[in-house]
Amino acid sequence: MASDRILVVDDEETIREIVCSMLAAANYKCSQASSGMKALAVLESGEEFELMLSDLMMADLDGIGLLERTKEKFPDMPVVMVTAVHDISVALAAIRNGAYDYLLKPFEREQLLATVRRALENRRLKMENRAYQSNLEALVTARTEQLRMAVADLESSYGMTLEALGGALDLKDAETEGHSRRVTVFTIAIARAMGLSKDQIDVIARGAFLHDIGKMAIPDMILRKPGALNPDEIAVMREHCYHGYQVLKRIPFLKEAAEIVYAHQEHFDGSGYPRGLKGEEIPLGARIFSVADTLDAITSDRPYRAAKPVSAARTEIQRCRGTQFDPKVVDKFLEMSENIWTDLRQEIDEQINRFAYSAGKGGS
């Protein structure tokens, strides 16, 4: 190709002229250097070359020395060594040190051009491969960023879905919001203390937050009844676990959480509802939730009694270890400081109050 530039290095002017004449006839552009040092000067001047042909035996800086210097500074430029037959072992050593090929003097025009074409084609393939790798890395980086943004958007949509479902339940049962948020935070705290993975905790947190979502299917006259429920009403109320499961299992990212919602009223000894599951038949998330739910129920105000301290909740949970609650979950809960629950409750209550205040200002 006419654009390929070749630097011819030889301390014999006649040889340089002959080589350059052959190359020029094949439409290559040639420059000459009469020594290794002058060749370096030409290269370092900024002029670029696709190939260098260098004599092996030269006075001030021989072909091997020139090769070492050029491979370090101009690694993309192939070097073909030109040598006499008796220097063949040196030429082979040059190849081991990074030269692309060698030519034996005297050589024919076709030998020269064939070697030059091979060297230039090798360089072209290397450059194309490097460009491909670079483009591939850029593409992977871009796709990774796209994937990251897509996941972020998906997680955001998940969050909005959860908030929408929680908001729908809040409209149905005004007492649910604070309870759902608190019991979710309590559940997460216990799950972390048990050493569960982030993915496991995310699923459990969704199940905890939406545990009562099935109450949207419960008639208001039962859900909001101020007095005690009769046996028929209790049976209807207990259906909220199944209703919640039916709602959530249709949402792909909530499918695992739906199992926790379905089992959140089961007891470790099998005395719970709706299926009477026992022991490890109950999803771990539901077993952890059960402790957190009781903690929140005992330490929250109720129409029929005032909130009790965390110590009272700990005593009750200890009493029901092995019957209502998983002993392993209870043991981990009892290892945790009482102050954790007080601090978490205060934090959630403050968040709810700030939200209510902001909503109030927005509506005024």
C-alpha positions, 0 to 999 in steps of 0.5 A, a space after each residue: 500500500 502506498 501509505 506504508 512507510 519503511 525505514 531502511 537502516 544500513 551503513 552501506 549507501 549502495 545497499 540502502 539505495 538498492 533496497 529503497 529502489 525495490 520498495 519504491 517500485 512497489 509503491 512503498 515510501 522509504 526513508 534511509 538511515 546510515 547507522 543505528 543511532 541515526 535511525 533512532 534520531 529519525 524515529 524519535 523525530 516524530 516521523 512514523 513508520 509501519 516497518 523497519 529493515 535494519 542491517 545486523 552488523 553496524 558500527 556505532 549501534 548494531 542491529 540488536 541494540 537498535 532492535 532493543 531500543 525500538 521495541 521498547 519505544 515503538 512496540 507496534 513497528 515490526 523489525 526485519 533484520 538483514 544479515 549475511 549467511 555467516 551471521 545466521 545464528 545472530 539473526 535467529 537470536 534477534 528474532 527471539 528478542 523480538 524481530 519479526 523476520 530476517 533476510 539473508 544477503 544477497 536477496 532477490 526483489 521478490 524475497 524482499 517484497 514477500 517478507 515486507 508484505 508478511 511483516 506489514 500484514 502481521 502488523 495490520 492484524 495485530 493493530 486490528 485485533 488491538 482495536 477490536 479488543 479496545 472496542 470490545 472493552 468500550 462496548 462491554 463498559 457501555 453495556 455494563 453501564 447500561 445494565 447498571 442503570 437498568 438495574 437501578 431503574 428496576 430497583 427504583 420501580 421495585 421500591 415504587 411498587 412496594 410503596 404503592 402496595 403499602 400505600 394501598 394498605 394504609 388507605 385500608 387500615 390506618 394503623 398499618 403504616 407504622 407497624 409495617 415499617 417498624 416490623 420490617 426494620 426489626 426483621 432486617 436487624 435480626 436477619 443481619 445478626 443471623 448473618 444472612 446474605 443481602 439477597 436473602 435479607 432483601 427478600 425477607 424485608 419485602 415479605 415483612 413490609 407486605 405481610 398484611 397486604 392480604 387485608 385489602 381483601 378483608 371487609 371493612 366491617 371486620 377489619 375495622 371492628 372495634 370489638 372482639 371478632 366472632 369465630 366466623 369473623 376470625 376465620 375470614 380475617 385469617 384468610 388474609 395470609 392466603 389473599 396476600 400470597 395470591 396477590 404477590 405471587 403474580 409479581 415476579 420480584 415478589 414471588 419469594 416474598 409471597 411465601 413469607 406473607 403466606 406463612 407469617 402466622 405459622 407457629 414453630 410447633 405447627 399450631 399456627 395458620 393457615 396451613 399448620 406448617 411446622 419447624 423448618 417447613 416455615 420459611 426462615 423469613 417468616 420465622 424471623 418475622 414472627 419474632 419481630 412482629 411480636 416485639 412490635 405488638 408488645 411494645 406498641 400502644 393498643 386500644 385495650 392496653 398501653 405499650 409495654 417495655 422491650 424487656 416485657 417483649 423479651 420475656 414473652 418471646 423467651 417464654 414461647 421459644 420452641 412453641 410459637 418461635 424458632 429457638 435459633 431465631 429467639 436465641 439470636 434475638 436475645 443476644 441483641 441489645 435492648 437499646 437497638 429496638 428502642 433506637 430503631 422504633 424512634 428512628 421509624 417514628 421520626 421518619 413517619 412524622 417527617 413524612 406526615 408533616 411534609 404531606 401536610 405542608 404540601 396540602 395546605 
